[in-house]
Amino acid sequence: RVACHHRRVLVESVPNYSEGRRLGVVDRLADAVRETPGAYLLDRTSDGSHNRSVLTMAGEAPAIEAAVEATIRVALDAIDMEVHTGEHPRIGAVDVVPFVPLGSTTLDDCIGIARAFGQRVAERYELPVFLYARAAFHPDRVRLADVRRGGYEGLRETIHEPGREPDFGPARVHPRAGAGP
């Protein structure tokens, strides 16, 4: 017998959602994480003036990916970017989905996770996805502020233009959820 030692890929994710006023919706987002086996909700914050909430979760990568995807399903159902207002720049209902290495997990592991996750949710939900930071394919998308330039309303008008199209998914905003980096 040969023992196989698979390295545990532990990650933290800190997704941002364009909802900070309807706390019932934020409860549903948090519950989606709590109900995912192996995903641990570490923190949640909401800001009414920014109309934004942040969940902090950690666990093995497959569990965290499943938890974030569960929150995407909630956000697609409950958040409509056509009526969203707030002080914070944003382009989508699920506005940021960073994957952060924990333990022996590397930044390269997280780049791979972010790219595969972005492609999967773009295809599954017909959601345009923009990668940023170290996962970005384009140098002009490394800074999150550059990805968010013009906000949701600006992106809605320019997403089909050369150089502005998403990394994955359709070159049009989702009818309710906008886009996601």
ROBA-564979 format. One record per residue (C-alpha): x, y, z. Coordinates in steps of 0.25 Angstrom, whole numbers, padded with zeros to 4 digits, always signed. Example, Ala and Ser with C-alpha at 12.3 -4.5 7.8 and 13.67 -1.06 7.14 Angstrom:
! residues 2
+0049-0018+0031 +0055-0004+0029 
This chain:
! residues 181
+0000+0000+0000 +0004+0014-0003 -0001+0025+0005 -0006+0037-0003 -0004+0050+0004 -0013+0061-0002 -0010+0075+0002 -0022+0082+0008 -0025+0095+0001 -0030+0104+0011 -0035+0118+0007 -0042+0130+0012 -0052+0137+0003 -0058+0151+0006 -0069+0153-0004 -0076+0167-0005 -0091+0168-0008 -0098+0180-0013 -0108+0180-0001 -0107+0186+0013 -0121+0191+0016 -0130+0179+0015 -0124+0171+0026 -0133+0159+0023 -0126+0157+0010 -0112+0158+0017 -0118+0147+0027 -0121+0139+0014 -0107+0141+0009 -0101+0137+0023 -0110+0125+0024 -0105+0120+0010 -0091+0120+0016 -0095+0113+0029 -0103+0102+0022 -0091+0098+0013 -0083+0087+0020 -0069+0090+0022 -0071+0105+0020 -0069+0114+0033 -0075+0128+0034 -0065+0136+0042 -0071+0150+0041 -0082+0158+0034 -0083+0173+0033 -0093+0182+0026 -0093+0197+0023 -0106+0204+0020 -0100+0216+0014 -0092+0208+0004 -0103+0198+0003 -0092+0187+0004 -0090+0175+0012 -0077+0166+0014 -0077+0152+0018 -0064+0146+0023 -0063+0131+0021 -0052+0120+0022 -0050+0105+0020 -0045+0096+0009 -0046+0101-0005 -0057+0092-0010 -0066+0096+0002 -0063+0111+0000 -0066+0110-0015 -0079+0103-0012 -0083+0114-0001 -0080+0126-0010 -0088+0119-0021 -0099+0117-0011 -0099+0132-0008 -0098+0136-0023 -0112+0128-0024 -0118+0136-0013 -0112+0149-0019 -0118+0146-0033 -0131+0144-0026 -0131+0156-0017 -0123+0167-0022 -0127+0175-0034 -0116+0185-0039 -0126+0193-0047 -0131+0198-0034 -0119+0198-0025 -0113+0211-0020 -0102+0213-0010 -0089+0221-0008 -0079+0210-0012 -0074+0207-0026 -0080+0194-0031 -0083+0186-0043 -0091+0175-0038 -0100+0168-0028 -0088+0160-0024 -0078+0170-0026 -0064+0164-0021 -0060+0150-0019 -0046+0149-0014 -0040+0135-0010 -0028+0137+0000 -0018+0126+0003 -0018+0120+0017 -0008+0111+0023 +0001+0104+0012 -0008+0109+0001 -0001+0118-0009 -0005+0130-0016 -0004+0122-0029 -0014+0112-0024 -0024+0124-0021 -0022+0129-0035 -0025+0116-0041 -0038+0115-0032 -0042+0129-0035 -0041+0127-0050 -0048+0113-0050 -0059+0118-0041 -0061+0131-0050 -0062+0122-0062 -0072+0112-0056 -0081+0123-0050 -0081+0131-0063 -0086+0119-0071 -0095+0114-0060 -0103+0127-0058 -0100+0135-0071 -0093+0145-0062 -0081+0153-0068 -0069+0152-0059 -0057+0161-0058 -0044+0156-0052 -0035+0165-0044 -0023+0166-0036 -0013+0155-0038 -0024+0146-0045 -0026+0157-0056 -0023+0153-0070 -0021+0168-0074 -0012+0178-0068 -0022+0189-0068 -0031+0180-0059 -0021+0178-0047 -0027+0189-0039 -0041+0187-0035 -0044+0202-0037 -0041+0200-0052 -0050+0188-0053 -0061+0197-0046 -0059+0209-0054 -0072+0215-0058 -0080+0206-0048 -0091+0198-0051 -0098+0208-0060 -0085+0211-0068 -0082+0196-0070 -0097+0194-0075 -0094+0204-0086 -0079+0199-0089 -0078+0184-0087 -0079+0181-0101 -0068+0190-0106 -0054+0185-0109 -0045+0184-0097 -0057+0185-0087 -0063+0171-0090 -0063+0161-0078 -0053+0150-0076 -0064+0140-0075 -0078+0140-0079 -0087+0149-0088 -0083+0163-0092 -0095+0168-0086 -0099+0171-0072 -0108+0161-0065 -0123+0166-0065 -0123+0167-0050 -0109+0164-0044 -0100+0172-0053 -0086+0166-0054 -0076+0160-0044 -0061+0161-0042 
